[in-house]
Amino acid sequence: QVQLVESGGGVVQPGTSVRLSCAASGFTFSSYAMNWVRQAPGRGLEWVAIIWFDGSLKYYADSVKGRFTISRDNSKNTLYLQMNGLRAEDTSVYFCARGTSGYYSVFDIWGQGTMVTVSS
Amino acid sequence: QSALTQPASVSGSPGQSITISCTGTSSDVGAYNYVSWYQLHPGKAPKLIIHDVSNRPSGVSNRFSGSKSGTTASLTISGLQAEDEADYYCSSYTTYNTLVFGGGTKLTVL
């Protein structure tokens, strides 16, 4: 079945780096844009980044621009989020989501999320 | 990019209808018909319930409907059921090639 599974979360210290992965299955991964969305504890959803189906375009939220990098390996059906210079305010559940429809703005498939806690 | 504005909470009794508003600007909700709505139950993955303002994905109950006027989009849930109790988020594509979510609305079924 169509599925996205995130991994790589955990407890990390401020200023350090972590890479999240999102393994896709059940659909042609290379045909879809992919996104990262996060939700801080007790807070709302926040869009983080998008990458075009072929990796040719990437856009980021201002809150992560210059610190986070989205990438993908279509041969491995995997999406990544490299997170550098982590701050306490980056503490969130991170979801990957498939983008479709106009400007890939419709997130029709979501993973269950992986928790990243930034704390000393 | 500021979050879209949603009421923090709404409530209704079983069988009633409720409407959740989502107010943005001319750079997001007012610029495109690319407004979506998501349902979040605690500990579960978000679920798409409306896309492109008023379209329901296959399998989503026709009790959910969406609309838009100017810079405000709306989600209406008719015939409220206990399982509709959840958090609801709107989203919109923006003129900055980004996406913005609303702050979320907690729906309580009384």
HADDOCK unambig.tbl for C-alpha pairs under 7 A between the chains (distance, minus, plus):
assign (segid A and resid 44 and name CA) (segid B and resid 103 and name CA) 5.37 0.50 0.50
assign (segid A and resid 44 and name CA) (segid B and resid 104 and name CA) 5.84 0.50 0.50
assign (segid A and resid 45 and name CA) (segid B and resid 101 and name CA) 6.34 0.50 0.50
assign (segid A and resid 46 and name CA) (segid B and resid 101 and name CA) 6.24 0.50 0.50
assign (segid A and resid 47 and name CA) (segid B and resid 99 and name CA) 6.27 0.50 0.50
assign (segid A and resid 47 and name CA) (segid B and resid 100 and name CA) 6.31 0.50 0.50
assign (segid A and resid 47 and name CA) (segid B and resid 101 and name CA) 6.97 0.50 0.50
assign (segid A and resid 59 and name CA) (segid B and resid 97 and name CA) 6.97 0.50 0.50
assign (segid A and resid 59 and name CA) (segid B and resid 98 and name CA) 6.62 0.50 0.50
assign (segid A and resid 61 and name CA) (segid B and resid 98 and name CA) 6.92 0.50 0.50
assign (segid A and resid 102 and name CA) (segid B and resid 34 and name CA) 6.68 0.50 0.50
assign (segid A and resid 105 and name CA) (segid B and resid 34 and name CA) 6.72 0.50 0.50
assign (segid A and resid 105 and name CA) (segid B and resid 93 and name CA) 5.92 0.50 0.50
assign (segid A and resid 105 and name CA) (segid B and resid 99 and name CA) 6.95 0.50 0.50
assign (segid A and resid 106 and name CA) (segid B and resid 36 and name CA) 6.53 0.50 0.50
assign (segid A and resid 106 and name CA) (segid B and resid 51 and name CA) 6.33 0.50 0.50
assign (segid A and resid 107 and name CA) (segid B and resid 48 and name CA) 6.83 0.50 0.50
assign (segid A and resid 108 and name CA) (segid B and resid 48 and name CA) 5.73 0.50 0.50
assign (segid A and resid 110 and name CA) (segid B and resid 45 and name CA) 6.04 0.50 0.50
assign (segid A and resid 110 and name CA) (segid B and resid 46 and name CA) 6.52 0.50 0.50
assign (segid A and resid 111 and name CA) (segid B and resid 45 and name CA) 6.11 0.50 0.50
assign (segid A and resid 112 and name CA) (segid B and resid 44 and name CA) 6.33 0.50 0.50
assign (segid A and resid 112 and name CA) (segid B and resid 45 and name CA) 4.86 0.50 0.50
